[in-house]
């Protein structure tokens, strides 16, 4: 790997770290279970997810992340 590749990799890692920290600050974690509070291996939790958690937790998370990524791409941050 040449010097330019190393520089680009470091910039990317820095941007990703900022992105991760932003998500963690907004949602309290990067871990799906911690954010949603659903154990998908448990049938009762999985059913509860379908009934209430999708709209409350996942939809805002996915929306936030996709908007953030679109902003980054558009502005080439």
Backbone as ProteinMPNN parsed JSONL, in Angstrom:
{"seq_chain_A": "XXXXXXXXXXXXXXXXXXXXXXXXXXXXXXXXXXXXXXXXXXXXXXXXXXXXXXXXXXXXXXXXXXXXXXXXXXXXX", "coords_chain_A": {"N_chain_A": [[0.843, -1.171, 0.0], [0.568, 2.182, -0.864], [1.667, 5.545, 0.043], [-0.384, 7.417, -0.467], [-2.66, 5.782, -0.454], [-2.627, 4.998, 2.233], [-3.11, 7.477, 3.453], [-5.687, 8.061, 2.473], [-7.096, 5.927, 3.598], [-6.805, 6.463, 6.353], [-8.246, 8.874, 6.502], [-10.791, 7.975, 5.812], [-11.313, 6.174, 7.951], [-11.332, 8.012, 10.048], [-13.588, 9.549, 9.369], [-15.551, 7.543, 9.523], [-15.41, 6.924, 12.249], [-16.35, 9.297, 13.388], [-18.933, 9.235, 12.347], [-19.929, 6.856, 13.569], [-19.776, 7.633, 16.288], [-21.6, 9.72, 16.306], [-24.016, 8.363, 15.794], [-24.061, 6.715, 18.03], [-24.246, 8.621, 20.066], [-26.738, 9.771, 19.491], [-28.536, 7.57, 19.576], [-27.749, 6.054, 21.717], [-26.299, 3.716, 21.557], [-24.477, 1.393, 19.457], [-25.326, -1.05, 19.069], [-27.741, -3.237, 17.96], [-29.568, -4.754, 19.58], [-29.393, -3.379, 22.011], [-30.399, -0.904, 21.267], [-32.976, -1.436, 20.185], [-34.021, -3.272, 21.969], [-34.887, -5.896, 21.716], [-34.837, -9.37, 21.663], [-34.278, -11.334, 19.114], [-34.164, -14.063, 19.008], [-35.97, -15.0, 20.721], [-39.259, -15.96, 20.543], [-41.469, -14.495, 21.608], [-40.414, -11.918, 22.016], [-39.74, -11.323, 19.369], [-42.261, -11.225, 18.212], [-43.339, -9.079, 19.64], [-41.673, -7.083, 18.667], [-42.581, -6.807, 16.033], [-45.075, -5.798, 16.568], [-44.689, -3.36, 17.975], [-42.033, -2.229, 18.205], [-40.765, -1.778, 15.752], [-41.722, 0.566, 14.456], [-41.157, 2.408, 16.478], [-38.388, 2.254, 17.074], [-36.618, 1.108, 15.026], [-37.35, 2.259, 12.52], [-36.919, 5.135, 12.842], [-34.142, 5.043, 13.318], [-33.025, 3.851, 10.975], [-33.887, 5.725, 9.109], [-32.527, 8.037, 10.027], [-29.829, 7.239, 9.706], [-29.681, 6.719, 6.912], [-30.261, 9.264, 5.886], [-28.101, 10.676, 6.932], [-25.93, 9.406, 5.651], [-26.565, 10.028, 2.985], [-26.217, 12.814, 3.099], [-23.463, 12.933, 3.644], [-22.41, 11.757, 1.307], [-23.396, 13.534, -0.635], [-22.142, 15.919, 0.089], [-19.567, 15.155, 0.111], [-18.035, 14.754, 2.426]], "CA_chain_A": [[0.0, 0.0, 0.0], [1.404, 3.381, -0.955], [1.402, 6.632, 0.992], [-1.698, 7.998, -0.772], [-3.652, 4.829, 0.041], [-2.639, 5.119, 3.698], [-3.749, 8.747, 3.788], [-7.118, 7.906, 2.206], [-7.625, 4.992, 4.586], [-6.898, 7.184, 7.63], [-9.352, 9.828, 6.387], [-12.025, 7.201, 5.852], [-11.491, 5.703, 9.318], [-11.709, 9.169, 10.856], [-14.982, 9.861, 9.043], [-16.382, 6.478, 10.073], [-15.441, 7.068, 13.702], [-17.26, 10.417, 13.65], [-20.259, 8.718, 12.02], [-20.296, 5.932, 14.647], [-19.984, 8.381, 17.532], [-22.841, 10.465, 16.125], [-25.113, 7.408, 15.981], [-24.036, 6.286, 19.435], [-24.751, 9.736, 20.875], [-28.168, 9.972, 19.225], [-29.349, 6.401, 19.901], [-27.273, 5.443, 22.944], [-25.524, 2.503, 21.305], [-24.356, 0.93, 18.072], [-25.789, -2.419, 19.131], [-29.171, -3.313, 17.641], [-30.321, -5.222, 20.737], [-29.448, -2.304, 23.001], [-31.246, 0.171, 20.742], [-34.348, -1.895, 19.986], [-34.463, -3.986, 23.152], [-35.579, -7.104, 21.292], [-34.047, -10.567, 21.413], [-34.964, -11.977, 18.003], [-34.161, -15.507, 19.205], [-37.132, -15.276, 21.574], [-40.477, -15.73, 19.742], [-42.304, -13.436, 22.193], [-39.775, -10.639, 21.689], [-39.863, -11.102, 17.92], [-43.645, -10.822, 17.981], [-43.467, -7.72, 20.195], [-40.992, -6.194, 17.736], [-43.49, -6.544, 14.917], [-46.219, -5.026, 17.045], [-44.439, -2.014, 18.497], [-40.679, -1.689, 18.165], [-40.32, -1.382, 14.422], [-42.032, 1.983, 14.247], [-40.572, 3.225, 17.539], [-36.927, 2.228, 17.149], [-35.882, 0.835, 13.788], [-37.658, 3.216, 11.451], [-36.155, 6.373, 13.021], [-32.71, 4.749, 13.196], [-32.7, 3.668, 9.555], [-34.086, 7.021, 8.46], [-31.431, 8.915, 10.418], [-28.589, 6.77, 9.095], [-29.699, 6.928, 5.462], [-30.148, 10.705, 5.642], [-26.72, 11.053, 7.257], [-25.082, 8.909, 4.564], [-26.867, 10.853, 1.804], [-25.555, 14.1, 3.317], [-22.021, 12.733, 3.498], [-22.13, 11.536, -0.116], [-23.689, 14.773, -1.378], [-21.156, 16.941, 0.438], [-18.246, 14.529, 0.061], [-17.366, 15.062, 3.702]], "C_chain_A": [[0.898, 1.247, 0.0], [0.931, 4.46, 0.027], [0.021, 7.26, 0.784], [-2.823, 7.086, -0.273], [-3.766, 4.903, 1.565], [-3.353, 6.377, 4.149], [-5.267, 8.635, 3.599], [-7.774, 6.989, 3.231], [-7.789, 5.689, 5.937], [-8.054, 8.178, 7.617], [-10.693, 9.109, 6.482], [-12.308, 6.717, 7.271], [-11.9, 6.842, 10.249], [-13.17, 9.525, 10.626], [-15.929, 8.812, 9.609], [-16.498, 6.588, 11.596], [-16.388, 8.195, 14.106], [-18.7, 9.972, 13.43], [-20.758, 7.792, 13.126], [-20.61, 6.676, 15.941], [-21.283, 9.179, 17.483], [-24.05, 9.557, 16.363], [-25.203, 6.994, 17.446], [-24.595, 7.376, 20.35], [-26.263, 9.885, 20.713], [-29.026, 8.812, 19.724], [-28.869, 5.636, 21.129], [-26.411, 4.213, 22.768], [-25.377, 2.291, 19.807], [-24.902, -0.491, 17.946], [-27.3, -2.467, 18.944], [-29.998, -3.734, 18.854], [-30.465, -4.118, 21.785], [-30.361, -1.164, 22.552], [-32.715, -0.254, 20.722], [-34.898, -2.592, 21.227], [-35.214, -5.267, 22.84], [-34.57, -8.217, 21.061], [-34.785, -11.359, 20.333], [-34.941, -13.502, 18.082], [-35.339, -15.952, 20.078], [-38.41, -14.963, 20.779], [-41.365, -14.611, 20.282], [-41.73, -12.055, 21.891], [-39.926, -10.316, 20.217], [-41.269, -10.638, 17.571], [-43.877, -9.393, 18.467], [-42.814, -6.695, 19.273], [-41.934, -5.812, 16.604], [-44.625, -5.628, 15.336], [-45.883, -3.581, 17.409], [-43.067, -1.434, 18.227], [-40.237, -1.195, 16.798], [-40.535, 0.109, 14.185], [-41.319, 2.879, 15.247], [-39.057, 3.324, 17.456], [-36.247, 2.109, 15.788], [-36.117, 1.878, 12.704], [-36.911, 4.542, 11.641], [-34.647, 6.174, 12.862], [-32.298, 4.641, 11.737], [-32.85, 4.981, 8.801], [-32.926, 7.975, 8.762], [-30.137, 8.528, 9.707], [-28.581, 7.015, 7.596], [-29.601, 8.412, 5.116], [-28.722, 11.197, 5.889], [-25.768, 10.62, 6.134], [-25.313, 9.718, 3.291], [-26.196, 12.216, 1.916], [-24.053, 13.978, 3.098], [-21.644, 12.569, 2.032], [-22.308, 12.828, -0.904], [-22.61, 15.826, -1.138], [-19.725, 16.435, 0.414], [-17.408, 14.897, 1.27], [-16.296, 14.04, 3.962]], "O_chain_A": [[1.856, 1.342, 0.768], [-0.064, 4.296, 0.733], [-0.661, 7.596, 1.752], [-3.82, 7.565, 0.267], [-4.867, 4.876, 2.115], [-4.114, 6.353, 5.115], [-6.038, 9.061, 4.459], [-8.89, 7.253, 3.678], [-8.815, 5.517, 6.596], [-8.765, 8.312, 8.613], [-11.615, 9.578, 7.151], [-13.437, 6.839, 7.745], [-12.726, 6.649, 11.141], [-13.909, 9.774, 11.579], [-16.996, 9.153, 10.12], [-17.571, 6.366, 12.157], [-17.145, 8.054, 15.066], [-19.583, 10.29, 14.226], [-21.896, 7.929, 13.575], [-21.6, 6.378, 16.609], [-21.982, 9.302, 18.489], [-24.995, 9.942, 17.053], [-26.289, 6.932, 18.022], [-25.33, 7.086, 21.294], [-26.978, 10.101, 21.691], [-30.122, 9.032, 20.239], [-29.511, 4.671, 21.543], [-25.845, 3.715, 23.74], [-26.06, 2.922, 19.0], [-24.934, -1.061, 16.855], [-28.046, -1.82, 19.678], [-31.033, -3.127, 19.128], [-31.533, -3.947, 22.373], [-31.021, -0.534, 23.379], [-33.587, 0.48, 21.186], [-36.094, -2.516, 21.508], [-36.08, -5.684, 23.608], [-33.577, -8.036, 20.357], [-35.807, -11.986, 20.613], [-35.626, -14.168, 17.306], [-35.654, -17.139, 20.154], [-38.62, -13.817, 20.384], [-41.953, -13.859, 19.504], [-42.468, -11.131, 21.551], [-40.205, -9.174, 19.85], [-41.445, -9.757, 16.73], [-44.53, -8.596, 17.792], [-43.318, -5.585, 19.108], [-42.066, -4.637, 16.262], [-45.081, -4.788, 14.56], [-46.689, -2.679, 17.182], [-42.954, -0.223, 18.032], [-39.415, -0.283, 16.704], [-39.623, 0.817, 13.761], [-40.917, 3.992, 14.906], [-38.496, 4.381, 17.741], [-35.394, 2.927, 15.444], [-35.175, 2.323, 12.049], [-36.316, 5.036, 10.682], [-33.958, 7.044, 12.329], [-31.329, 5.272, 11.313], [-32.025, 5.308, 7.947], [-32.408, 8.637, 7.863], [-29.434, 9.385, 9.172], [-27.575, 7.475, 7.056], [-28.928, 8.777, 4.153], [-28.204, 12.031, 5.146], [-24.902, 11.391, 5.722], [-24.358, 10.058, 2.593], [-25.66, 12.722, 0.93], [-23.444, 14.824, 2.443], [-20.676, 13.169, 1.564], [-21.473, 13.175, -1.739], [-22.215, 16.54, -2.06], [-18.785, 17.189, 0.664], [-16.247, 15.292, 1.16], [-15.61, 14.111, 4.982]]}, "name": "protein", "num_of_chains": 1, "seq": "XXXXXXXXXXXXXXXXXXXXXXXXXXXXXXXXXXXXXXXXXXXXXXXXXXXXXXXXXXXXXXXXXXXXXXXXXXXXX"}
